[in-house]
């Protein structure tokens, strides 16, 4: 149906997220979908058993706005064990309808029209639309290619009297790079004595490789006092479709966060929260995630080793970047579409994470998949890249 109302769009340049675009194209083409970041394997049955148990026990009505007490207590214990900071379950923990809702809510709670928010490009695609929706102005710092490390000298020059928030993301999507303790110290120096709020997206906090330890802002006392930290049960427990995450932070920041949270979602599915609280009691389920995904990463990199792609370092997340520079002059979006339509493997063009379309000729694979899925993708890639003449060099 076509509306008769003339729509003066508030966001005329805001398109559909690249994840939706590429997943739809993958389905249309019958491609192996290594684009959107979700596993194609199940969580442990014991989690579903717990959910079923709470459903049958009648725990199906509204929970408290901030989340069920059992889950908030489990979150407090987990964060304290990992990072040494014990938040107050009543006033400093909020369960959210996924990490994206948490990020939007935090931005809406603190960013006013005209405020500036520093983000790091390549930037996860929900940050800038959220900033613009509430009238803020995104300010872009650049992560240096190919290691995607921050340039704190550049960040210092971007901070102004209008800077209200800095958003950091580690382990970083899409690059897989990590913030270090030195990075956190540099950030501390830049925000000391200011009113800047930090929003730390740490949804891949348990997926780090080669013995690396996560530098959570929870563990840095000076930064923790001005930071809201976001995490995700979907990423940790292979249940992205449950859309449940959480935020921890100091009580005064959390009070402002909840003012928005109560009116955009109010609360989150009760029996799922209770099932997660039960499941979290076995800490090996998140502590073992790094080894689990390192096996996935190493297996996938081995499968691709003979291809003429240059695999970039992957320190965390379940994403692998690859450069095709030297193989083709196609822009990365066109190359990703060729990969999906012709090769039969869907990927994400990394230029989608830049507002100006900056293109280093890099694509992103998701390796949170079964062995058979990764093998199927690798076989298609090997067939295509084994025939170098078949690789399109430029747009017709």
TIMAR-786647 format. One record per residue (C-alpha): residue in one letter; x, y, z. Coordinates in pm, whole numbers, padded with zeros to 5 digits, always signed. Example, Ala and Ser with C-alpha at 12.3 -4.5 7.8 and 13.67 -1.06 7.14 Angstrom:
BEGIN
A+01230-00450+00780 S+01367-00106+00714 
//
This chain:
BEGIN
X+00000+00000+00000 X+00127+00345-00091 X+00059+00617+00167 X-00096+00942+00055 X+00105+01127+00319 X+00411+01320+00204 X+00697+01205+00423 X+00974+01452+00496 X+01225+01196+00623 X+01432+01289+00924 X+01699+01051+00793 X+01700+01074+00412 X+02046+00923+00380 X+01999+00638+00629 X+01973+00310+00443 X+01916-00052+00543 X+02192-00208+00750 X+02453-00396+00547 X+02388-00710+00754 X+02027-00726+00637 X+02129-00651+00278 X+02394-00921+00257 X+02194-01186+00444 X+01899-01126+00211 X+02128-01152-00092 X+02281-01472+00048 X+01935-01627+00081 X+01837-01520-00271 X+02156-01667-00419 X+02181-01981-00209 X+02518-01862-00081 X+02694-01984+00232 X+02625-01695+00469 X+02947-01584+00638 X+02828-01223+00645 X+02598-01161+00942 X+02751-01238+01281 X+02553-01526+01424 X+02639-01892+01489 X+02473-02172+01295 X+02505-02411+01591 X+02294-02446+01904 X+02360-02361+02265 X+02374-02647+02516 X+02039-02824+02576 X+02066-02752+02950 X+01999-02383+02878 X+01677-02468+02695 X+01581-02710+02971 X+01616-02427+03223 X+01401-02199+03006 X+01133-02467+02981 X+01141-02524+03354 X+01081-02157+03432 X+00805-02134+03171 X+00621-02424+03330 X+00678-02282+03679 X+00469-01981+03581 X+00747-01721+03569 X+00584-01552+03271 X+00480-01208+03395 X+00666-00876+03393 X+00998-00887+03573 X+01144-00581+03747 X+01234-00305+03504 X+01610-00349+03564 X+01595-00728+03524 X+01526-01024+03750 X+01722-01022+04076 X+01876-01363+04007 X+02031-01256+03677 X+02158-00922+03804 X+02325-01103+04096 X+02488-01350+03855 X+02616-01060+03642 X+02765-00890+03949 X+02946-01210+04047 X+03081-01267+03697 X+03213-00912+03656 X+03370-00916+04002 X+03544-01249+03935 X+03680-01134+03599 X+03763-00769+03657 X+03776-00712+04033 X+03494-00457+04042 X+03177-00544+04231 X+02878-00345+04109 X+02560-00307+04312 X+02296-00537+04167 X+02013-00304+04265 X+02142+00025+04127 X+02429-00049+03887 X+02314-00338+03662 X+02038-00332+03398 X+01934-00620+03173 X+01855-00503+02820 X+01687-00627+02503 X+02023-00695+02343 X+02335-00485+02314 X+02203-00261+02035 X+01916-00146+02255 X+02162-00085+02537 X+02382+00127+02313 X+02092+00330+02178 X+01951+00383+02526 X+02286+00501+02664 X+02327+00748+02380 X+01970+00875+02420 X+02020+00918+02795 X+02326+01140+02772 X+02356+01299+02428 X+02162+01618+02367 X+02115+01804+02037 X+02445+01965+01945 X+02657+01736+02163 X+02951+01563+01997 X+03025+01191+02026 X+03364+01052+01925 X+03353+00714+01752 X+03630+00511+01592 X+03616+00413+01225 X+03561+00149+01106 X+03260+00190+01334 X+02989-00063+01416 X+02689+00043+01214 X+02437+00118+01492 X+02640+00389+01667 X+02613+00677+01421 X+02238+00638+01349 X+02170+00637+01723 X+02375+00954+01771 X+02201+01129+01484 X+01856+01016+01598 X+01892+01210+01924 X+02041+01515+01753 X+02406+01453+01839 X+02700+01498+01605 X+02931+01203+01539 X+03301+01289+01528 X+03527+01032+01363 X+03863+00911+01487 X+04044+00664+01263 X+04174+00321+01357 X+04499+00279+01165 X+04500+00019+00887 X+04602-00264+00888 X+04628-00320+01267 X+04327-00101+01347 X+04493+00063+01646 X+04369+00398+01781 X+04568+00718+01735 X+04529+00891+02069 X+04703+01205+01945 X+04427+01239+01687 X+04159+01173+01950 X+04302+01446+02172 X+04263+01697+01886 X+03900+01591+01834 X+03791+01657+02193 X+03613+01991+02232 X+03389+02162+02483 X+03097+01996+02299 X+03229+01640+02342 X+02975+01457+02554 X+03063+01093+02492 X+03335+00866+02355 X+03234+00520+02233 X+03496+00245+02242 X+03457-00112+02119 X+03692-00394+02219 X+03725-00665+02100 X+03649-00461+01793 X+03386-00536+01531 X+03469-00555+01242 X+03849-00567+01276 X+03908-00807+01567 X+04163-00569+01722 X+04192-00514+02099 X+04238-00218+02328 X+04533-00265+02563 X+04602-00145+02916 X+04818+00127+02760 X+04523+00238+02545 X+04304+00267+02854 X+04569+00476+03028 X+04587+00707+02726 X+04210+00742+02725 X+04215+00818+03097 X+04455+01105+03044 X+04233+01253+02775 X+03908+01250+02974 X+04044+01335+03319 X+03885+01657+03446 X+03610+01654+03180 X+03239+01568+03188 X+03277+01312+02910 X+03082+00987+02948 X+03234+00672+02800 X+03025+00399+02643 X+03222+00075+02616 X+03088-00193+02381 X+03241-00517+02511 X+03003-00775+02364 X+03293-01000+02254 X+03466-00978+02593 X+03509-01356+02619 X+03634-01413+02263 X+04006-01330+02266 X+04287-01538+02125 X+04648-01643+02179 X+04635-01588+02554 X+04524-01223+02536 X+04330-01082+02832 X+04038-00848+02791 X+04111-00490+02902 X+03764-00412+03033 X+03687-00058+03138 X+03520-00222+03441 X+03867-00307+03568 X+04006+00047+03540 X+03883+00238+03849 X+03918+00587+03702 X+03746+00498+03375 X+03484+00277+03541 X+03359+00582+03732 X+03246+00749+03408 X+03165+00445+03190 X+02867+00234+03096 X+02987-00110+02984 X+02769-00317+02751 X+02784-00695+02709 X+02575-00960+02533 X+02445-01301+02629 X+02371-01365+02264 X+02739-01349+02169 X+02854-01541+02476 X+02607-01828+02473 X+02529-01866+02097 X+02173-01728+02134 X+02179-01406+01932 X+01806-01443+01860 X+01721-01413+02229 X+01832-01049+02214 X+01939-01018+02576 X+02233-00814+02700 X+02320-00602+02997 X+02481-00279+03110 X+02690-00215+03420 X+02804+00124+03547 X+02805+00366+03839 X+02470+00434+04002 X+02435+00796+03890 X+02492+00704+03524 X+02267+00400+03553 X+01986+00609+03697 X+01989+00824+03382 X+02014+00516+03161 X+01706+00363+03323 X+01501+00678+03267 X+01514+00599+02895 X+01521+00219+02926 X+01190+00209+03114 X+01010+00381+02827 X+01169+00222+02520 X+01152-00146+02625 X+01078-00137+03001 X+01204-00490+03056 X+01308-00822+02901 X+01153-01170+02869 X+01128-01317+03220 X+01188-01692+03175 X+01490-01629+02949 X+01648-01413+03218 X+01593-01683+03479 X+01736-01952+03252 X+02047-01740+03194 X+02088-01686+03569 X+02091-02063+03617 X+02325-02122+03325 X+02578-01863+03442 X+02648-02054+03761 X+02894-02270+03567 X+03167-02018+03485 X+03339-02257+03245 X+03066-02174+02996 X+03206-01826+02938 X+03564-01893+03043 X+03596-02166+02779 X+03471-01948+02496 X+03814-01819+02391 X+03952-02169+02329 X+03633-02274+02152 X+03646-01985+01907 X+04023-01996+01865 X+03977-02345+01725 X+03715-02202+01484 X+03949-01918+01385 X+04251-02141+01329 X+04048-02398+01136 X+03903-02130+00909 X+04238-01962+00851 X+04386-02302+00762 X+04109-02359+00508 X+04183-02023+00344 X+04562-02040+00365 X+04612-02138+00000 X+04389-01860-00136 X+04539-01540-00277 X+04362-01337-00006 X+04572-01171+00264 X+04430-01269+00601 X+04466-00984+00853 X+04539-01049+01223 X+04239-01157+01429 X+04292-01101+01802 X+03931-01137+01909 X+03561-01161+01803 X+03447-01427+01558 X+03528-01226+01247 X+03818-01264+01006 X+03919-00978+00778 X+04083-01046+00444 X+04238-00808+00192 X+04183-00873-00178 X+04404-00581-00286 X+04613-00692-00583 X+04344-00934-00700 X+04085-00683-00811 X+04024-00310-00840 X+03655-00356-00760 X+03519-00152-00470 X+03468-00380-00173 X+03088-00368-00193 X+03093-00480-00555 X+03349-00747-00467 X+03129-00870-00181 X+02830-00887-00413 X+03036-01085-00668 X+03146-01318-00389 X+02782-01376-00294 X+02629-01406-00641 X+02906-01586-00829 X+03127-01759-00572 X+02835-01845-00344 X+02989-01712-00021 X+02837-01405+00144 X+03071-01160+00320 X+03055-00803+00450 X+03242-00516+00277 X+03434-00326+00544 X+03365+00009+00375 X+03013-00029+00521 X+03170+00059+00858 X+03293+00397+00727 X+03057+00691+00679 X+03252+00825+00383 X+03284+00489+00205 X+03658+00461+00275 X+03771+00143+00101 X+04088-00055+00181 X+03963-00350-00028 X+03891-00559+00279 X+03603-00801+00340 X+03479-00961+00664 X+03401-01328+00717 X+03212-01468+01019 X+03364-01799+01134 X+03109-01873+01410 X+02992-02167+01203 X+02994-02547+01201 X+03291-02725+01041 X+03073-02834+00750 X+02961-02476+00685 X+03319-02347+00684 X+03434-02634+00461 X+03154-02567+00214 X+03249-02200+00198 X+03619-02284+00156 X+03548-02527-00128 X+03354-02261-00317 X+03628-02007-00256 X+03899-02247-00371 X+03713-02321-00694 X+03662-01954-00768 X+04007-01827-00673 X+04174-02121-00841 X+04057-01970-01169 X+04221-01630-01144 X+04079-01527-01481 X+03731-01555-01331 X+03798-01285-01069 X+03655-00954-01193 X+03925-00687-01190 X+03711-00379-01240 X+03356-00268-01293 X+03232-00311-01650 
//
